[in-house]
Amino acid sequence: ARAGQMANVLIARGVKPGDRVAAQTEKSVPALVLYLATVRAGAVYLPLNTAYTLNELDYFIGDAEPSLVVCDPSKAEGIAAIAAKVNAKVETLGADGKGSLTDAAATADTAFATVTRANDDLAAILYTSGTTGRSKGAMLTHENLASNSYSLVDYWRFTDKDVLIHALPIYHTHGLFVASNVTLFARASMIFLPKLDPELIIKLMARATVLMGVPTFYTRLLQSPALTKESTSHMRLFISG
């Protein structure tokens, strides 16, 4: 329902199938809903690292030419000047889930006819890290994302009984296209944390079956005396990437 509301707002803002929707937003449930709304509207989702400066955003937005940029309210003025160069509109979405986008979505219709897309149509663009040169936009199709998700659901034996502790950022492939997509495709559940909090994660393990993280996650967890064999014995999977 929330994705339907937000998809209706995207369409009302002029987003058409194939358009790019760029998002530099802090992790929140509405930020995840924005991703789902974008692909339901037939558009292409472009997540941007929240640490990117205006100079860096100038390159990414200029290169991708989105029709809409969603950002934190505190950054709207600076990003609006960049977005204007490619005639993109700007909407806001803060870490608290509030902003012009969610304000508009709150009164929008929940019904939305998902735009039909072909397997090889673009669903998302992720920019490379740029360690060996200028960052390049890696184009991901609907089939890329779906086949990857179905394969991991099968390989990891995810079911609707699983509960994932999600503490990863959602502007890169692990947090968004692996952790979130796999959970959604399996109809499982997520405990959606805004950031890494080792002590909280250990407490939440009693309610969870799966944790996804990067190596530094596990290094931090291992430093806590609260992490014991008893606290982790029921956990089914620890996944690193």
C-alpha positions, -999 to 999 in steps of 0.1 A, spaced: 0 0 0 28 24 9 47 16 -23 14 22 -42 10 57 -26 46 66 -34 44 53 -69 14 75 -75 34 105 -63 63 96 -86 40 95 -116 24 128 -105 59 144 -104 64 134 -140 84 102 -136 79 80 -167 90 44 -174 127 43 -180 134 75 -161 160 75 -134 151 83 -98 182 92 -78 181 89 -40 206 102 -15 186 94 17 194 80 51 182 45 58 145 43 68 115 23 59 102 51 36 135 50 18 131 13 11 95 20 0 109 46 -24 129 18 -41 99 -4 -44 77 24 -57 103 34 -83 105 -1 -99 67 -4 -96 64 28 -116 87 13 -143 115 37 -135 152 30 -127 164 33 -91 197 51 -85 209 49 -49 237 73 -39 260 70 -10 249 94 18 286 105 22 288 119 -13 296 156 -14 279 181 -37 309 179 -60 306 142 -63 268 144 -67 273 168 -95 291 141 -115 266 113 -107 235 134 -113 250 149 -145 260 115 -158 227 96 -150 204 125 -158 176 115 -134 142 131 -138 138 132 -100 163 135 -71 152 126 -36 174 139 -7 176 149 29 158 182 35 190 197 48 207 191 14 178 202 -8 191 236 -16 226 225 -28 212 195 -47 185 216 -63 212 236 -81 228 204 -94 194 189 -104 185 220 -123 213 213 -148 195 182 -160 160 196 -155 154 172 -126 128 179 -99 138 175 -62 118 159 -34 129 155 2 130 125 26 147 127 60 162 101 83 130 103 103 110 94 73 95 128 69 98 152 39 79 165 9 78 130 -7 62 112 23 39 142 29 25 138 -6 23 100 -3 3 102 29 -28 114 10 -22 95 -22 -42 66 -34 -28 32 -23 -40 15 -55 -14 15 -82 -13 -6 -114 24 -18 -115 40 -9 -148 48 -40 -168 85 -42 -177 105 -67 -197 133 -89 -183 160 -68 -199 145 -35 -190 166 -15 -164 156 -17 -128 185 1 -112 219 17 -117 247 14 -92 279 34 -96 312 16 -91 336 26 -64 359 44 -88 391 28 -73 405 22 -108 391 52 -125 360 74 -128 329 57 -113 308 41 -139 271 33 -138 265 -5 -137 231 -11 -153 210 -38 -136 179 -53 -153 148 -67 -137 160 -102 -146 194 -95 -130 179 -86 -97 151 -113 -98 174 -142 -108 200 -132 -82 173 -130 -55 157 -163 -64 191 -180 -65 200 -168 -31 166 -177 -16 172 -212 -29 209 -214 -19 204 -200 16 170 -219 20 152 -187 30 116 -192 40 88 -170 53 98 -181 88 132 -164 86 138 -131 104 168 -110 92 186 -85 113 192 -58 87 219 -33 98 235 -26 64 232 6 44 207 4 15 227 25 -10 248 -5 -22 241 -39 -35 245 -60 -3 220 -40 18 195 -34 -9 196 -60 -37 208 -89 -15 195 -84 20 162 -66 12 154 -83 -20 161 -118 -7 139 -112 24 111 -98 2 113 -126 -24 111 -152 4 83 -133 21 104 -133 52 107 -105 78 133 -79 87 143 -61 118 153 -29 100 180 -11 119 193 24 109 229 15 115 253 -10 131 248 -13 168 266 -44 181 250 -45 215 215 -41 201 222 -67 174 232 -92 200 200 -85 220 179 -89 189 194 -122 180 168 -139 203 141 -127 177 161 -135 146 174 -163 125 198 -146 100 223 -117 102 239 -102 71 270 -80 75 305 -72 62 336 -84 79 339 -53 102 304 -62 115 316 -95 129 349 -80 142 328 -55 162 305 -83 174 333 -105 185 347 -77 207 315 -78 228 314 -100 259 277 -103 254 283 -125 223 282 -160 236 275 -195 223 241 -193 240 232 -160 224 240 -173 189 232 -210 190 197 -206 174 209 -184 146 206 -202 113 229 -180 91 256 -155 94 263 -140 59 292 -118 51 299 -99 19 
